[in-house]
């Protein structure tokens, strides 16, 4: 892949209905195409252990809508407005916007075992404490996905009527995946695979709800109270230097609180309670996740850390900056680095080793 153009930015403001409709209208064709690819992937049985009809896939997604509305009515309204403007159903929006959680739910509903050769959403994420970064710590991560996702990467700059403004790294048709609000709260993720999925709320809605808060502690409460559909590791950091790492499975959510050492996390569980409900993965992907964890820790082991050092970590050629290869076709589709104490947000579209980071201001700062 050659050098990519600057990351796309979509500015959204106003009510949930207005923001959702603007998102859906701006990328309607792209959202429909991305939805078709993800629904087909579930129907093929690659994630559920056997083929499943399109009607059954969408019935499961439909059954999750009440959990989304109960969790956050405004975000549910935004998702439904986006779906309507894009010409898809709310159930299809659940699939396209929260695929990796949705397949945990499908697996639990149909009782299937995931084939270990199919993997998506493999990310390397770090929280750097204030004492290692001149009293202004950082959050940073790659976002690694099947290579077909790279073209769908998008930044949302949102100014809701009744919530903090935020910059959100996401993909078309998805409420949000990684972000920072103007209160100085950062949220990021690594995908995990679970065997205890439920008909709950997708992680993407949870990320956006956490970005409505004013502190890492408040964001943590949102996560711990959520009726999660599937498994993700969440990383939370705020402008005060408070941070948490949560291996959030539907049934268990062990929390590690940031101390004087950086937190690095990849795509396997570290806490025994989370490991007990983790779905099996291909040994090659487990080895890759362990390698990225070890390299990330090594790259941050000593010395002062600034944004350039985190940019370099995301560009690591040995394991962290992934190249799409057989049989998994996983690549680093983008990356984000944030300094909440100063409100700085940097984003990269595509593989960081091949592309530049852009400094992204909040919409009101333009």
Order of alpha helices (4+ residues) and beta strands (2+ residues): beta-alpha-alpha-alpha-alpha-alpha-alpha-alpha-beta-beta-beta-beta-beta-beta-alpha-alpha-beta-beta-beta-beta-alpha-alpha-alpha-beta-beta-beta
